[in-house]
Amino acid sequence: MRRRKIDGCPIAGALQLIGDKWTLLVVRELFARPKRTTELLEELHPISSRTLMGRLKEMEQDELIVRVDYGGLPRRVEYELTNRGRRLVPLLEVLMQTGQVLDCNDCEDRKQQLGYYCDFCPNVREEGFVEPPQFAEEITPAPAPSRRPKDDSIVLL
């Protein structure tokens, strides 16, 4: 897992972890079940295979997804969310609500364009399907560092 270094703020670190729009869209697609690379390419159209593979590798390094290689010919690889990756699901819920409030898109727009809803859509999942994640450890803010009084004295050597 890579540590994020921008300014030390958890918000900046989380935004760097999320990266770009494709990360949360991959999380959306893997929300219901593991998927193969070809399925992700179809669901995330117009993403290029190069962009998708790069994002999947980064997400694997960040321990958001796990890559399961079943071997064989043709090669069969599936990706699934880890518990850490599932922690991003509440962000999807908030983003969906924000998109509806801002009148960006509606679930029906996707159905008209692609012929089906995404797995995260409330039209296909049972109410209450998205449960708040149960975190193993309690997240508590770190105590603020104590500041030393400013010392303006000059030390001569």
Buried (B, 14 or more C-beta within 10 A) or exposed (E): EEEBEEEEEEEEBEEBBBBEEBBBBBBBBBBBEBBBBEBBBEBBEEBEEEEBBEBBEBBBEBEBBBBEEEEEEEEEBBBBBBEBBBBBBEBBEEBBEEEEEEEEEEBEEBBEEEEEBBBBBEEBBEEEEBEEEEEEEEEEEEEEEEEEEEEEEEEEE
